[in-house]
Amino acid sequence: MSLTSYTLSLTPAQVSKLRKCLERDGFEFQEKQYAVFSGKKGKLNVTVYEKGPKVLVQGKETEDFIKFTLEPEVVGEARLGYEEYWQAEMFEPHFGVDESGKGDYFGPIVVAGVYTNREIARALIDAGIMDSKRIGSAKRIRELAAIIRREVGTGFKVIRWAPARYNELYEKYQNINRMLARGHAAVIDDLARRLPGCPRVLCDQFSKAPLISRELEMRKIDINLEERTKAESDIAVAAASILARESFVDWMELASEKLEIDLPYGAGVGIVEAARDFLKNRERGQLSNLCKLHFRTTQLIFDQDSSE
């Protein structure tokens, strides 16, 4: 199977070199959210994202672009196919854990975990698995999620707290990071009991306090926990992010269909209007079945409602 997607961290100097290469080779530039720049030529797309920065190459000509432009002219060394040398730790057995829905007003919060070893990591990389935040299509999320499940077998776990349950837990914890720590620990607990030989787990760092460690101690789970920023560069964490996003998108689409309301993602444009559409002919209390009530958006909804 030919490579159709590839991501790599770049330095600011390399970002500048890449832009010049794209300009020289006739790429058409377009605006893209969270991107330094994005260029397209034929069926090949090259986008450099602000976070990292990282380059994402997509399309049928991905492999040729990497071998003949990105590596020799921008990076200055061969990396494609040599990830086991440059990122050896990523190919050692470990769990990766990530979440979806934390910043969305509507919908659940989902935490997922995936086990990888050398063989699984290589298969996922070759299949184009990447951080779910870089994938805009629900169809593509589902395609990659199916690949992940095929490659890891039973080595994954997904838990989802629907809004009603989420709001109950928030009443108890009064802190989203403590809730996330509980979710991460529950996923790690399940995976560690089914795959007791796995020595390490990697999570994205969302708190400076040792919240996940405390939860694991309470559950008597002895495993080497590593938390770091930008953990999604690890293939296991990236795979977990896709499974979590798939579950979140599934819930949102099913709820939208059932309620006959187009539920927007995120916490910005259209949120208040969608919530007020939902509340037509419904009691205010039913909003707890649809959204995360502690967001300030809830007060905006009620304030607008009472002013009319």
C-alpha positions as CSV (number, residue, x, y, z in Angstrom):
1,M,0.0,0.0,0.0
2,S,1.5,3.3,-1.1
3,L,1.9,6.1,1.5
4,T,-0.7,8.8,1.3
5,S,-0.2,10.6,4.5
6,Y,2.9,11.7,6.5
7,T,3.7,14.1,9.3
8,L,7.0,15.4,10.6
9,S,8.1,18.0,13.1
10,L,10.1,20.9,11.6
11,T,12.2,23.7,12.9
12,P,11.3,27.3,12.0
13,A,14.2,27.4,9.5
14,Q,13.0,24.2,7.9
15,V,9.5,25.7,7.6
16,S,11.0,28.6,5.6
17,K,12.9,26.3,3.4
18,L,9.8,24.2,2.7
19,R,7.8,27.3,1.8
20,K,10.4,28.3,-0.8
21,C,10.4,24.8,-2.3
22,L,6.6,24.9,-2.7
23,E,6.7,28.4,-4.2
24,R,9.4,27.2,-6.7
25,D,7.4,24.1,-7.6
26,G,4.2,25.9,-8.4
27,F,2.0,25.0,-5.4
28,E,-1.1,27.1,-4.9
29,F,-1.4,28.5,-1.4
30,Q,-4.6,28.7,0.6
31,E,-5.7,29.8,4.1
32,K,-6.2,27.0,6.6
33,Q,-7.1,27.2,10.2
34,Y,-4.2,26.7,12.6
35,A,-1.8,26.5,9.7
36,V,1.3,28.6,9.0
37,F,0.6,27.9,5.3
38,S,-1.0,25.2,3.2
39,G,-0.1,24.4,-0.5
40,K,-1.7,22.3,-3.1
41,K,-0.5,20.9,-6.4
42,G,-2.6,18.4,-8.2
43,K,-3.7,15.8,-5.7
44,L,-0.8,16.6,-3.3
45,N,-1.5,18.7,-0.2
46,V,1.3,20.1,2.1
47,T,0.3,21.9,5.3
48,V,2.5,23.2,8.0
49,Y,0.6,23.6,11.3
50,E,1.5,26.2,13.9
51,K,1.5,23.6,16.7
52,G,5.0,22.0,16.6
53,P,5.4,23.3,13.9
54,K,4.6,20.1,12.0
55,V,4.2,19.4,8.3
56,L,1.4,17.2,7.1
57,V,1.8,15.8,3.6
58,Q,-1.3,14.1,2.0
59,G,-2.1,12.7,-1.4
60,K,-1.0,10.0,-3.9
61,E,2.3,11.6,-4.5
62,T,3.2,11.8,-0.8
63,E,6.1,9.3,-0.9
64,D,7.8,11.0,-3.9
65,F,7.5,14.4,-2.3
66,I,9.2,13.1,0.9
67,K,12.0,11.4,-0.9
68,F,12.8,14.0,-3.5
69,T,11.9,17.3,-1.8
70,L,11.2,17.2,1.9
71,E,14.1,15.0,3.0
72,P,16.9,16.1,0.7
73,E,16.0,19.9,0.5
74,V,14.3,20.7,3.8
75,V,15.3,18.1,6.5
76,G,18.7,17.2,5.1
77,E,18.5,13.5,6.0
78,A,16.5,10.4,5.3
79,R,13.7,9.7,7.8
80,L,11.0,7.9,5.9
81,G,11.3,4.2,6.8
82,Y,13.8,4.9,9.5
83,E,11.4,5.9,12.3
84,E,12.7,2.9,14.4
85,Y,16.0,4.6,14.5
86,W,14.9,8.2,15.1
87,Q,12.1,7.4,17.4
88,A,13.1,4.1,18.9
89,E,11.1,4.5,22.1
90,M,7.9,4.7,20.1
91,F,8.4,1.2,18.8
92,E,8.8,-0.3,22.3
93,P,5.7,-1.9,23.9
94,H,3.5,0.7,25.6
95,F,0.0,2.1,25.9
96,G,-1.0,5.5,24.5
97,V,-4.0,7.4,26.0
98,D,-5.9,10.4,24.7
99,E,-9.3,12.1,25.0
100,S,-11.9,13.8,22.8
101,G,-14.7,16.3,23.6
102,K,-13.0,18.3,26.3
103,G,-13.5,21.6,24.6
104,D,-16.9,20.8,23.0
105,Y,-20.0,22.3,24.7
106,F,-22.2,19.6,23.2
107,G,-21.6,15.9,23.5
108,P,-19.7,13.5,25.7
109,I,-16.1,13.3,26.8
110,V,-14.3,10.2,25.5
111,V,-11.0,8.6,26.7
112,A,-9.3,5.9,24.7
113,G,-6.2,3.8,25.1
114,V,-4.3,1.7,22.5
115,Y,-1.5,-0.8,23.0
116,T,1.4,-0.9,20.5
117,N,4.6,-2.8,20.0
118,R,7.1,-2.7,17.1
119,E,5.0,-4.6,14.6
120,I,1.8,-2.7,15.4
121,A,3.5,0.7,15.4
122,R,5.0,0.0,12.0
123,A,1.6,-1.1,10.6
124,L,-0.1,2.0,12.0
125,I,2.6,4.4,10.6
126,D,2.4,2.8,7.2
127,A,-1.4,3.1,7.3
128,G,-1.2,6.9,7.8
129,I,-2.4,7.1,11.4
130,M,-1.9,10.6,12.9
131,D,-3.3,12.8,15.6
132,S,-7.1,13.1,15.1
133,K,-6.9,16.9,15.3
134,R,-5.3,16.9,11.9
135,I,-8.2,15.0,10.3
136,G,-11.2,17.0,9.4
137,S,-13.4,14.3,7.9
138,A,-15.6,12.0,10.0
139,K,-15.4,9.5,7.1
140,R,-11.6,9.4,7.3
141,I,-11.7,9.1,11.1
142,R,-13.8,6.0,10.8
143,E,-11.6,4.5,8.1
144,L,-8.5,5.0,10.3
145,A,-10.3,3.7,13.4
146,A,-11.2,0.5,11.5
147,I,-7.5,0.0,10.6
148,I,-6.5,0.6,14.2
149,R,-8.9,-2.0,15.6
150,R,-7.8,-4.5,12.9
151,E,-4.1,-4.0,13.8
152,V,-4.4,-4.0,17.6
153,G,-7.0,-6.6,18.0
154,T,-8.3,-6.5,21.6
155,G,-5.5,-4.1,22.6
156,F,-7.6,-1.0,23.0
157,K,-10.2,0.5,25.4
158,V,-12.7,3.3,24.9
159,I,-14.9,4.8,27.6
160,R,-17.5,7.5,27.0
161,W,-19.3,9.7,29.5
162,A,-22.5,11.0,27.9
163,P,-23.4,14.5,29.0
164,A,-25.8,13.4,31.8
165,R,-23.0,11.3,33.3
166,Y,-20.4,14.0,32.7
167,N,-22.5,16.5,34.5
168,E,-23.0,14.2,37.5
169,L,-19.2,13.7,37.7
170,Y,-18.5,17.4,37.4
171,E,-20.8,18.0,40.4
172,K,-18.6,15.6,42.4
173,Y,-15.2,16.7,41.2
174,Q,-15.7,20.4,40.3
175,N,-12.6,20.1,38.1
176,I,-12.3,18.8,34.5
177,N,-8.7,17.7,35.0
178,R,-9.5,15.5,37.9
179,M,-12.3,13.9,35.9
180,L,-9.9,13.3,33.0
181,A,-7.4,11.7,35.4
182,R,-10.1,9.3,36.5
183,G,-11.0,8.5,32.9
184,H,-7.3,8.0,31.9
185,A,-6.8,5.7,34.9
186,A,-9.9,3.7,34.1
187,V,-8.6,3.0,30.6
188,I,-5.1,2.2,31.8
189,D,-6.5,-0.1,34.5
190,D,-8.4,-2.1,31.9
191,L,-5.5,-2.4,29.5
192,A,-3.0,-3.2,32.2
193,R,-5.1,-6.0,33.5
194,R,-5.6,-7.5,30.1
195,L,-2.0,-6.9,28.9
196,P,0.0,-7.2,32.2
197,G,3.4,-7.4,30.5
198,C,3.2,-3.8,29.1
199,P,5.7,-1.7,31.1
200,R,4.8,1.9,30.1
201,V,1.9,4.2,29.3
202,L,2.2,7.6,27.6
203,C,-0.4,10.4,28.0
204,D,-0.6,14.0,26.9
205,Q,0.1,16.3,29.9
206,F,-3.0,18.2,30.8
207,S,-2.0,19.0,34.4
208,K,1.2,19.7,36.4
209,A,-0.3,17.9,39.4
210,P,0.2,14.1,39.5
211,L,-3.5,13.5,39.1
212,I,-3.3,10.3,37.0
213,S,-0.5,8.9,39.2
214,R,-2.8,9.2,42.2
215,E,-5.7,7.6,40.5
216,L,-3.4,4.7,39.5
217,E,-2.1,4.3,43.0
218,M,-5.7,4.1,44.3
219,R,-6.3,1.3,41.8
220,K,-3.1,-0.4,42.7
221,I,-1.8,-0.3,39.1
222,D,2.0,-0.4,38.9
223,I,3.1,0.9,35.6
224,N,5.6,3.5,34.4
225,L,3.5,6.6,33.6
226,E,4.9,9.2,31.3
227,E,3.1,12.5,30.7
228,R,4.4,15.0,28.2
229,T,3.1,17.8,26.0
230,K,2.6,17.0,22.3
231,A,2.3,13.3,23.1
232,E,0.2,12.9,20.0
233,S,3.4,12.6,18.0
234,D,3.6,9.1,19.4
235,I,1.8,6.5,17.3
236,A,0.0,4.9,20.2
237,V,-1.4,8.2,21.5
238,A,-2.3,9.3,17.9
239,A,-4.2,6.0,17.5
240,A,-6.0,6.5,20.8
241,S,-7.0,10.0,19.7
242,I,-8.6,8.6,16.6
243,L,-10.6,6.0,18.5
244,A,-11.7,8.7,21.0
245,R,-12.7,11.0,18.2
246,E,-14.7,8.3,16.4
247,S,-16.7,7.6,19.5
248,F,-17.4,11.4,20.1
249,V,-18.4,11.9,16.4
250,D,-20.7,8.8,16.5
251,W,-22.5,10.3,19.6
252,M,-22.9,13.7,18.0
253,E,-24.2,12.4,14.7
254,L,-26.7,10.1,16.4
255,A,-27.9,12.8,18.8
256,S,-28.3,15.3,15.9
257,E,-30.3,12.8,13.9
258,K,-32.5,11.8,16.8
259,L,-33.3,15.4,17.9
260,E,-33.4,16.7,14.3
261,I,-31.0,19.5,15.3
262,D,-27.6,20.1,13.7
263,L,-25.3,20.1,16.8
264,P,-22.2,22.2,16.2
265,Y,-18.8,21.1,17.4
266,G,-16.5,23.2,19.6
267,A,-17.8,26.0,21.8
268,G,-18.0,28.9,19.4
269,V,-20.3,29.9,16.5
270,G,-23.8,28.5,16.5
271,I,-23.7,26.9,20.0
272,V,-26.2,29.2,21.7
273,E,-28.6,29.1,18.8
274,A,-28.5,25.3,18.7
275,A,-29.1,25.0,22.4
276,R,-32.0,27.4,22.3
277,D,-33.5,25.4,19.4
278,F,-33.2,22.3,21.5
279,L,-35.0,24.0,24.5
280,K,-38.0,24.9,22.4
281,N,-40.9,23.0,24.0
282,R,-38.5,21.4,26.5
283,E,-37.7,22.0,30.2
284,R,-34.3,23.7,30.9
285,G,-33.2,20.6,32.9
286,Q,-33.1,18.5,29.7
287,L,-30.1,20.5,28.6
288,S,-28.0,18.4,30.9
289,N,-28.5,15.4,28.6
290,L,-26.9,17.3,25.7
291,C,-24.1,19.5,26.9
292,K,-21.5,20.2,29.6
293,L,-23.4,22.5,31.9
294,H,-20.4,24.1,33.6
295,F,-19.3,25.9,30.5
296,R,-20.1,29.7,30.6
297,T,-22.1,29.1,27.5
298,T,-25.0,27.7,29.6
299,Q,-25.4,31.1,31.4
300,L,-25.4,32.9,28.0
301,I,-28.2,30.6,26.8
302,F,-30.3,31.2,29.9
303,D,-29.6,34.9,30.0
304,Q,-30.8,35.3,26.4
305,D,-33.8,33.1,27.1
306,S,-34.9,35.2,30.1
307,S,-34.4,38.5,28.2
308,E,-37.0,37.7,25.5
